[in-house]
């Protein structure tokens, strides 16, 4: 069970040290000597309780209360002062203080106040989580789709969610991998516990290790306080490791130990800390290919890939596009205080035929664009992003339209090119260029439009490069 976190704010070191010694057996204790340090620790450690002096040198403990109250999940705060007065107590209560104690402190009395405050905090947290859970949609309701591909994903989610097994989700960017992870957590046996998401590609190796496993004070430059890592934060719940293919070799070794021993060690410490965490990992790359290339540990790959979920790209489940588009249109209509407007026939055709290289994420932003730009009874094609306006099908290899041949090529008669002048290389080059333009330069999407593999497209691009 994770210890509750207590932040002590006092400008007198003897007081800070005495309080830390008095409560370190029952709380994870952090101390601050001034307002700046207190605000930093409030943001980084999310304490459950704050015990702050009213006078902090030239600063005021009232500002600590204000900073605490501004947090998404405010801690319970207790004010202490040697200058006790009714006015100070009333003002502290107005700023959100749970209680008020006077110096010299009686540790037994302070301990009793802390226990009552922690009980109140736990009740409020439980009530908030219950309310959120009742009001929120379940994970599967957020994963819209009626296609066979998505029904297959749903069946795996339902089967794997009640277990504690590790899951690996692979798929292109924007296909909804994090929503799948949230759905697994929502349908698991631990939905009331935390779901903690970490983007492994967003941090340097050293920062990622600290983020995942925490660190001890002084373990590296800038480590001024002990920090609890994401694995400890997720204890009893689920941790979602997004872009797992981007982690370096050192972090791979440490993650392998977590999976095999279910313990972590903070950076700068050799003390193992047991964690009860379900791990769900995701990547837009093929981990199997990374293993073959020597960029990812094979033993870690097998530990992560206990159950595999492959998210289909949107182009492979086009029957879901109208359903998703309508849901997004309703969402953004509500957000922008507008009436829901359906897509016109031309707009719907364009949405159905577009390749969606950015998948569901790109569709979502396109629908937001349409809601904002529409000034008529429906959302017309002109209200959608310009990339959807162009014809959606690439020219066929035998196309002979003059615009595909170029201004200096022989003209056609009755749609036919005169014998002896058909330039297949030029037609192929123009088809590739148009496919790239329609996919905004995304070579994978362009290859799909052309009906060839990405490797074949890469080779053809090299062939047509000017020497």
N, C-alpha and C positions, 0 to 999 in steps of 0.2 A: 504494500500500500504506500503510495507516495505521501511524503510528509507535507503538511500544510506549510506555506511560505509566509514568513513574517519579516517585514521591513521595519527597522528601527531607525528613526531620524532624530539625531541630537548632536549639537555642536560641541558637547563635552565628551572627550574620549573615555574617561573613566565610567561615565554613565552608559555609553554604548557598549563597552567591554563587559560591564557588570550585567547588563540586560542580555547580551549574547550568551554569557556563561549560564545565566539563569534559565534560558529557554531553548538552548541548542539541542537538548535531548528530545524535545517534543516538536520542534519546528525547524525548517530549513531557514536559517536566519541570515539576513543581509543587513548591512548598516550603511548609513549615509550621514555625512557631517554637515551637509548644506542642501539647499533646495535643488541645485543643479544635479548633484549626485542622486538625490531622491527621485527626480523626474526620470533620469536615465534608468534607474533600477525599476521604477514603476513600469516603464515601457518594455524593458528586456525580460523581467522575471515574473510579471503579472502576479504580485503577491496576493494572498488571501486576506492578510491583515496588515495594517500599518499602525505603528505606535510612534507618534511624533510629538516632539516638544513644541510648545507654542512659540517660544522665542529661539531663533536660530541665528545668533549673532545679530547682524543687521537685517535678517530676513524673518519671515513669519511662517509658522507652521500652518496658518490658514491657507497659504498658497500650496502647501503639500496636499491639504484636503481638496482644494479645487482641482489640482492635477489628478488626484485619485478619482474624483467624481467624473472626470472627462474620459476615463478609460471605457472600452466596450463592456468590460465586466468589472465594475469598481470593487475594490476591496472594502472590508469593514475597517474604519479608522477610529483610533482612540487617541485623544489629545491628552498630553501631560504637561504640567507647568508648576512652577514654584510660586506662581502669581495667581493663584486660584481666586476666581470671583464669579459671581452669578452672571455678570455680563459676558465674560469670556466663555463660560460654559454655554450660554444661550447662542452666542455667535458661532461657536464650534458646531453645535447641533444644526444650526441653519446651513452650515457648509457641508453637512452630511456626516458628521462624526457620530459614531455609535455610542460612545461614552466619554467620560472626562475624569482623569485621575490627577491628584496633586502630589508634588514632591515635598519632602523626601518620600520616595516610593516604598510601598510595602509590596514585595514581590508576590506574596500569596494573594493579596487583593488584586494585583495586576493580572496574575495568572487566571483568576476567576473571571475577570472581565474579558480576557482574551478567549477563554473557553466559551463564554456566552456569545461573544461576537462571532466566533468560528461556527458555532451551531446555527446562528442566524444566517450566516453566509452560505452554509451548506443547504439550508432550507430554501433560500432564495435561488441558488443555482439549480437545485432539483426542480423547483417550480418553473423556472425559465426554460430548462431543457424539455420538460413535459409539455409546456405550452408550445414551444417551437416544434416539437415532434408532432403534436396534434394538428397544428396549422400547416405544416409543411407537406408537400406532396411526397409520396414515396419515391425512392430512386427509380423504380421501373417506370413510373408515370412520367418522369422527366426524360426518359429514353424513348422517344416517340418512334414508331415504325411498325409497319404491318408486313413488310417484305419477308421472304423466307430467310434471307440472310440475318435479319434482326431477330426473327423468332428463334433462330439457332442460338444467337447470343443470349437471349432471354432465358432459354432453357438451361444454358450452362450457369448463368447467374443464379437461378433458382436452385440448381443442384448443389453448387459449391458454397453458397452463402452461409448455410447453417454450420459448416465445418470451420476448422481453424487453419486450413491448408493455405499455403502461399500461392498466389495467382500472378501470372505474367500476362499483361495485355499488350498486344502489338497492333500497330495500325498507323496510317498516315496522320499527319497533324490535322487537328480539327474534326476528327471522327467521333469524339466523345469518350475518350479513354477514362478521363477522370470521373465522368458521370457513371460509367460502369463500376469504377472502384467505390463510389459513393453508394451505388445501389447494392453492391455486395455487403458493404458495412451496414446499410439500413436494414437489410434482411437477415443479418447475422444474429448471433445470440448475445451480442454486445452493442446494440445500437445506441444505448444510453451513454456509452463511453465515447471518448474523443476520436474524431477522424482528423488526422494530421497529414497535410499534404506538403511535400517538399519538391521543388523543381531542382533537380540535380545539375542541370546545365547552367543555372543562373549564378553559381558560386564557384570561386577558385577552389582547388583541392583542399587547402588548409582551412578556408572558411566553411567548406562543406563538411569536413570532419567535425569541426566545432559545432556546426548547426545540427548535425545528426546525433553526435555522441556527447556534446557538452564539453566544457573544459574547466580546469582548476585555475584558481587565481595564480598569475605569474607564469602560466605554462607557455606563453609566448608574448611578444611585444603587444601591448594593448589589452592584455587579459587582466584587467584590474579587479575583477570579481569572478567568483565561481559562476558558471552558467549551466543551466539544465538544458540538455539537448532534446531534440524532437522525439527520440525513442523513449526517453523518460516521460516526456509530456504525453505521449500516446499510450502509456502503460495501461493495460486493460482494454485498449481499443484497437484502432487500425492506423497504420502508417502507410501513406501512398507515396512511393518513390517514382516521380515522373522523370522521363528522359534518363533512365537508368544506364543506358548505353554510353553516357558521357562521363561516368565516374572514372577516376584514375586508378592505377594498379594498387596503390596503397589503401585507398578507400574500399576497393574490392575485397582485399584481404580482411579488413575489419568487418565488412558486411557479412562475409562468409562465416566469420566467427559468431556473429549475432544469430545467423540462421542455424548454425550447428549447436551452439551452446546456450542460446537464449540469454546471453549476458552482454553488457557493453562496458567499456572503460572510457571514462572521460579523458580528453586530451590532457596529458600531464599527470595522469594517475595510473597506477597498476592495480587498483582495486576493482574487481568485477562487480557489476551491479545487475542483478537479475531483472529482466523485463518480460512482461507478458503482452506481446504485441503481435497482431496479425500483419503480415507484410504483403502489400500488393504493389507490384512494379509495373511500369509502362515504358514503352519506347516507340519512336517512329522509325526505328531501324530494325534490321534483322539481327538479333543477338547471336543466332546460329552462324550467320555470316561473319560477325565480328569475332566469334570464337575461331573460325577457320582462318581469319586474317591475323590471329594472335593478339587482338586488341581487347579481348574479354576472356576472363578465366572460365574454362570449361566446367570446373567443379561448381563455381558460383552459378553458371547458367543452368545447370541441372537442379540446383537448389531452388532457384527462382521459378523454373518452368515446371512446377508440379502440376498445375492446371493452366492450360494455355487458352487465351481468348483472342481471336483475330478479328479486329474491327473492320468491317467492310467499308471501302470508300463510298461516297455518296453516288458516284457514277455507276456503281454496281447495285444500287438499290433505288433506282429512279422512281419507282412506284411510291416511295416514301416522301419524295420531294414536295408534292402538293400539301400533304399532311403537315410536314414540318414548316413549310412556308406560311400556312394559315395560322399555325400556333404562334409563330414569331410575329406575324402581323397583328394578332390580338394582343400579344405582350407589349409591343411597342406603341400600339394605339392607347393602351391603358397608361403606360409610362408618360406619354406626351399629351394626355387628356384629350384624345381625339376619338371620334367614332371609328369603329372597325370598317375598313374598306377592303373588298375582295380584289384579287388580281383580275384584270381584264383578260380576254381570250388571248390576245397577242402577248401580253406579259406572262401569262401562264405557260404558253407554248415556249417562250424563251427560257423560262425557269426550268421547264422540263428537259429541254434539249441542251442546256449549258453543261459543260463537263465538270464544273465545280472542283477545280484543283485544290481549293482551300477547304473543301468538304462542308460539314454542317456549320462550322464557324463562319465560313465565307457566305453561306446562304443566310445566316442570321444577320450579318452586317448589311447584306443586300436588301433584306426586308426592312431593316431599320431605315435605310436610305429611302426606300419607297414610301414608308409611312411619313417621313419628314418632308419629302419633296412633293407628295401628292396634293393637288388642289382641285380635284374633281371627285365624282361619286365613287370612282374605283381607282385602283393603282394601275396606271398605264405603263406600257413599255418605256416611254420617255422618262418616267419617274424613277426607273431602276438605274443602277450604275451603267455607264457607257459600254463596259465590256460585254454586257448582255445584249446590246443592240445589234451586233453584227450577226450575219447568218451563222448558224451553229455547226453546220456540216462542212468538213473540209472538201476541197475540190477533188473529184475522182481522178485517178492517174491518167485517164484518157481525155480529161477536160481540154477543150480547144478554144475557150473563150479568149478574145483578144486581150482582155485585161490580164490574163494569166500568161500570155505569150510575150507581152511587152510591146512597146511602141515600134520597135525596129524589126519585129518578126513578121513573116508573111501573113496576110489577112486570110480569113476563112470564107468559104462560100457554102451556104446551106449547112453551116455548122461543121464543115469538114476542112481539114488542113490539106492543101495540095500535096499530092504524092511527092515523096523525096525530100520534104522539108520538115517533117515531124521531129521535134527536138525533145526527146524523152528526158534528157538530163535537165533541161530548162523547166519542163513541167514538174519534175520531181523537186527541183530546187524551190519553185514557187509554192508547191504544196507544203513543203516543210516550213517555209517562211510564213505562210498564212496560218499554219497550225501553231507555230510559236507565238504569233501575234494574238491569236484567239485564246491562248492559254497564259497570256501575260509573261511569256518567257519560261514557263515551267516545262522542262523537257520531258518529265514523266507524263504530264497531261498531254503534251503535244504528241508523244509517241502513241498514247492511247487513241487520240483522235485519228492518227494515221493508220492505226491497226498494226503497228510494228513494236518491237521491244525497244526499251530505252537504249540498250547497247547498240542496236542497229541504227537508231537515230543518231547516236554519238558518232558512229563510223561515217554515216552519210554527211554529217556536218563537217567532219574533217576533210572529206573528199571534195566538198564544194568550197572550202576556204580558198581564197585567192593565194597563189604562191608568191 
